[in-house]
């Protein structure tokens, strides 16, 4: 997940979870869904949305924590 950048997506996620109790994480469409699910271990649940534009998958957004 974003390995070409500082700490990859995992590094970004680790920084953000120290700041916010709930996280909405917008990621490229090529992100491995299993990695998104693995990040939920500290939250207990995750909701993953596929963002479709003009009938094509554009990106995904994962919601960690309590979003009502």
N, C-alpha and C positions, 0 to 999 in steps of 0.2 A: 504494500500500500504506500504509494508515493515515496519509494525508496531513494529517489534522486534528490530529495530535499532534506533539510536539517531534521534528523531523527525520523524521517519518513512520517507517514500518517500516524503511526503509533506514538512518536515523540510529541507531535502536536496534540494528540488526544490526551496524553499524560499531563501536559502543561495545563490544558483547559479544564480537566477534571479537578485540578487543585483550586480552581477559581470558581467554578459553577457547579451546582448540584445536579443540574439537568443540562443535557447537551443535544443540540441539533447539528449533525455533522454532514455537510454537503460534500459529496465525493464524485469522482468521474464514473462514467458508466462501466468502465472496465474493472472497477474495484471488486475484489473477491468478497462475496456475501458471507462466506464462512469467517473471514477475518472480522467483518462487521459484527457478527454474532459473538465472536470470541471477546471483543471489547466489552460486551454487555456483562461480563462476569462480575464487575464491580457494581453494577446497577440492578441486576436481577431480571431486567427485561429490556427489550429493544423493539422498536417498530421501524420497519424498513419500507420506504416508499420508492417506487420507481417513477421517475419524472419523465413523462412522455410528451414530446412536442411534435406536432404534425405526424402523429402515428409512429414515431420512432423514439426509442429509448435515448434520452439525452443525458441523464445523470441519476444518481440515487441520493436520498437523504435518509440518514438513520437518526432516530430520536431515542436518546438514552435518558432514563429517569422517568419522572412523573409529568407527562404532558396531558392535560385534560381539556 
